[in-house]
C-alpha cells in the first residue's frame, strides 16, 4: 500500500472518504443503534462517549502500516455520513476482508452494495489484491445479499463460530478472486 494520504473514492451517489474526528458523534449515533451492534462483530453496545473518536484515531496509523483502510460512507447529496466500510489487509497473503455497516435509516436503498463494489474495485485495481473475502452472521441475510450483489460467492458456513452477547452464532463465508472480479465487474453496470 502506498504510504501517503488515504484516498477518497466516489460512486454515483456516494463519497467514500477518510473519517475525521468531527464524525465521532454521528458514528456514535448511527452505530450505537442496537440493531447495528447486534448484527456486526466489532461494534460495541452501548456505544459510549469517546469510543468513536478513539476508533477514528487508529485509522491513520492502520493505513500507514498497511493493516487496514476505513472509509466513511457519505451521501453526495447533503454530505450526510451514513455508515462505514473498510478492508482489513493481510499483505503477506495478498488478500483482505471487507466489512461494513449502514445506519438503519439508510437500509434497503442500495448504498451498501454501491460502496462495497467501489471498495472491491479499489482493492483489486489499486491495492492489487488477489482475493477479497467477507463473513456475516447467518441471521443477517441482508449482509449476504450485499456480498452476492458485489460478485462474491458463498463459500460455506462456520457453525457456532462467533460468541456474541452470550450466544454462539453461525457465520456465512464469502469470497471473490481477482480473476472472478474481472468477470463480474461488467455486470455491475446493468444491475443494482
C-alpha positions as MATLAB code, in Angstrom:
seq = 'XXXXXXXXXXXXXXXXXXXXXXXXXXXXXXXXXXXXXXXXXXXXXXXXXXXXXXXXXXXXXXXXXXXXXXXXXXXXXXXXXXXXXXXXXXXXXXXXXXXXXXXXXXXXXXXXXXXXXXXXXXXXXXXXXXXXXXXXXXXXXXXXXXXXXXXXXXXXXXXXXXXXXXXXXXXXXXXXXXXXXXXXXXXXXXXX';
ca = [
       0.000    0.000    0.000;
       1.202    3.498   -0.755;
       2.392    5.310    2.337;
       0.684    8.594    1.511;
      -2.669   10.134    2.322;
      -5.662    7.809    2.284;
      -7.658    8.281   -0.921;
     -11.246    9.400   -1.304;
     -13.388    7.283   -3.635;
     -16.623    8.240   -5.392;
     -19.598    6.403   -6.805;
     -22.759    7.681   -8.424;
     -24.399    8.598   -5.101;
     -21.614    8.278   -2.532;
     -18.308    9.667   -1.378;
     -16.068    7.222    0.485;
     -13.631    9.372    2.417;
     -11.322    9.102    5.416;
     -13.023    9.609    8.773;
     -12.411   12.823   10.688;
     -12.682   13.233   14.457;
     -15.657   15.534   13.839;
     -17.543   12.430   12.579;
     -17.481   10.900   16.051;
     -20.919   11.964   17.264;
     -22.554   10.847   14.004;
     -20.792    7.465   14.170;
     -21.876    7.067   17.793;
     -25.493    7.891   16.938;
     -25.738    5.521   13.942;
     -23.539    2.653   15.133;
     -24.971    2.969   18.632;
     -28.300    1.607   17.413;
     -28.713   -1.850   18.935;
     -29.799   -3.221   15.527;
     -26.370   -2.297   14.099;
     -24.356   -3.668   17.009;
     -26.430   -6.853   17.076;
     -25.508   -7.859   13.520;
     -21.843   -6.824   13.420;
     -18.823   -8.424   15.013;
     -16.923   -5.467   16.424;
     -19.387   -2.680   17.255;
     -19.999   -2.374   20.998;
     -23.332   -1.755   22.646;
     -23.876    0.516   24.396;
     -21.679    2.778   22.272;
     -20.136    5.017   24.915;
     -18.997    8.625   24.518;
     -15.479    8.814   23.101;
     -15.469    5.326   21.556;
     -15.986    6.621   18.012;
     -13.189    9.159   18.323;
     -10.886    6.512   19.790;
     -11.664    4.241   16.796;
     -11.150    7.082   14.283;
      -7.755    7.933   15.834;
      -6.497    4.441   14.877;
      -7.164    4.959   11.162;
      -4.101    6.961   10.025;
      -1.624    4.554   11.640;
      -3.513    1.468   10.420;
      -3.456    2.860    6.890;
       0.199    3.886    7.109;
       1.195    0.398    8.302;
      -0.868   -1.250    5.555;
      -3.042   -3.065    8.093;
      -6.451   -1.622    7.231;
      -8.290    1.161    5.476;
     -11.635    2.533    6.656;
     -13.925    4.837    4.723;
     -16.813    6.982    5.904;
     -19.787    6.396    3.593;
     -21.212    9.838    2.825;
     -24.151   10.791    0.613;
     -23.116   13.148   -2.177;
     -26.448   14.895   -1.821;
     -26.272   16.638    1.549;
     -22.844   15.272    2.611;
     -24.513   13.135    5.294;
     -22.434   10.334    6.846;
     -24.487    7.114    6.696;
     -22.058    4.317    7.542;
     -18.602    2.806    7.274;
     -16.785    0.345    5.044;
     -13.253   -0.933    5.077;
     -10.674   -3.544    4.262;
      -8.554   -5.428    6.797;
      -5.409   -6.234    4.850;
      -3.195   -9.294    5.053;
      -0.443   -8.192    2.703;
       1.632  -11.351    3.207;
      -1.253  -13.345    1.717;
      -2.331  -10.612   -0.766;
      -5.903  -10.647    0.492;
      -8.287   -8.569    2.574;
     -11.522   -8.908    4.483;
     -14.220   -6.368    3.703;
     -16.528   -5.175    6.466;
     -19.264   -2.553    6.603;
     -22.282   -1.141    8.374;
     -25.013    1.267    7.283;
     -27.164    3.308    9.652;
     -30.652    1.881    9.990;
     -32.447    4.881    8.375;
     -30.484    4.117    5.175;
     -31.135    0.380    4.880;
     -32.634   -1.134    1.709;
     -31.577    1.687   -0.595;
     -28.574    0.004   -2.239;
     -25.985    2.212   -0.559;
     -24.025   -0.639    0.985;
     -23.792   -2.568   -2.296;
     -22.694    0.599   -4.100;
     -19.977    1.238   -1.512;
     -18.874   -2.414   -1.420;
     -18.451   -2.582   -5.185;
     -16.260    0.532   -5.143;
     -14.102   -0.729   -2.271;
     -13.738   -4.099   -4.018;
     -12.714   -2.267   -7.207;
     -10.160   -0.279   -5.195;
      -8.855   -3.454   -3.538;
      -8.240   -5.254   -6.801;
      -7.299   -2.379   -9.100;
      -5.307   -0.136   -6.738;
      -4.086   -2.426   -3.967;
      -3.545   -5.333   -6.391;
      -5.153   -7.858   -4.067;
      -5.572  -11.462   -5.169;
      -8.648  -12.165   -3.025;
     -11.283  -10.314   -1.000;
     -13.432  -12.187    1.486;
     -16.164  -11.439    3.998;
     -18.403  -13.059    6.554;
     -21.726  -12.255    8.142;
     -23.827  -13.651   10.938;
     -26.231  -16.204    9.493;
     -29.179  -14.331   10.985;
     -28.253  -11.245    8.916;
     -29.051  -12.337    5.333;
     -29.179   -8.705    4.133;
     -25.404   -8.557    4.525;
     -25.087  -11.714    2.415;
     -27.146  -10.048   -0.311;
     -24.646   -7.182   -0.408;
     -21.819   -9.708   -0.760;
     -23.611  -11.605   -3.540;
     -24.523   -8.419   -5.426;
     -20.854   -7.427   -5.205;
     -19.813  -10.606   -7.016;
     -18.764  -12.662   -4.021;
     -19.591  -16.365   -3.863;
     -20.875  -18.190   -0.802;
     -18.072  -20.491    0.344;
     -19.601  -22.143    3.379;
     -20.864  -21.838    6.926;
     -18.885  -21.889   10.148;
     -21.221  -23.283   12.757;
     -21.250  -21.549   16.150;
     -18.051  -19.753   15.169;
     -18.721  -16.438   16.953;
     -19.700  -15.929   20.590;
     -21.678  -12.699   20.733;
     -23.862  -11.480   23.549;
     -23.802  -14.884   25.278;
     -24.887  -16.798   22.167;
     -22.859  -18.907   19.726;
     -23.536  -17.615   16.205;
     -23.135  -19.256   12.807;
     -21.334  -17.210   10.175;
     -21.567  -17.346    6.389;
     -18.340  -17.072    4.392;
     -18.000  -15.312    1.038;
     -15.058  -14.673   -1.263;
     -14.019  -13.223   -4.596;
     -10.805  -13.809   -6.523;
      -9.279  -11.165   -8.766;
      -9.983  -13.330  -11.861;
     -13.647  -13.617  -10.829;
     -13.856   -9.872  -10.192;
     -12.771   -9.153  -13.741;
     -15.675  -11.316  -14.975;
     -18.407   -9.901  -12.691;
     -17.411   -6.247  -12.815;
     -19.132   -5.712  -16.159;
     -22.467   -6.852  -14.721;
     -22.380   -4.118  -12.048;
     -23.401   -1.505  -14.588;
     -26.528   -3.413  -15.641;
     -27.886   -4.362  -12.207;
     -28.470   -2.553   -8.944;
];
